[in-house]
Amino acid sequence: MLGINGPEFLLLLIIGLLVIGPSRLPEYTQKLANIVKEVRRMASGAREQIKEEVGIDIDDVDWKKYDPRQYDPRRIIKEALLEDDTKPVSAGAPAAAATVAAASAAAADRRPVRVAERLPDGEKAPFDSEAT
């Protein structure tokens, strides 16, 4: 509630009562009640307008699905790398698909093989001070 705890709220309430005074308190209480009713009416109107324009009920939306805290980039990348989405070309496939498959296989044969060089035991990895 706006960063105000219980004792601070009571102190503000007491100061408000002293400033307003007992004679004008019912008038300001009625104004506060009217403001709360108006805010509730506007919120329900906005909900109905969204429901009409979007076509879905806000209560039916699974908000947990859209929570950004549930997305772990490491998990998403790991799942993407481990998922097997390669489909074998069947014997009855069109000639164009077979040609594309043959071309990609030929391109895979021409790719340079990358060899990882290992450092001798006990040697430190190079450090680039300008890269950090």
Secondary structure, 3 states (H helix, E strand, C coil): CCCCCHHHHHHHHHHHHHHHCCCCHHHHHHHHHHHHHHHHHHHHHHHHHHHHHHCCCHHHCCHHHHCHHHCCHHHHHHHHHHCCCCCCCCCCCCHHHHHHHHHHHHHHHHCCCCCCCCCCCCCCCCCCHHHC
